[in-house]
Amino acid sequence: MAYKCPKCGEKIHRGYSESAQKTAGLVGILFYMAFGAFVCKNCGKIARSEFSAADKTKMTVGSIIMIILALVIGVFIFMLILEK
């Protein structure tokens, strides 16, 4: 989902961590993005409190979906490891 910066109106994105990717792969990226900050290329990090109530709801739903997806992938990988 694309959100707009409440300060400048440009598109923002969820934070990204290369160290989370290297440490835990896709699961790490999803958890970092679910709990991380939102970043505007012009304004930097944007606090959730600056967004409208509708955007906060969309962000929460998106975060929950990412966490569920990360858990499903983690369980799938764990099951693959146990089968060997």
Summary of the structure (lengths in Angstrom):
residues: 84
radius of gyration: 15.1
end to end distance: 38.1
largest distance: 52.4
contacts: 213
relative contact order: 0.18
helix: 62%
strand: 14%
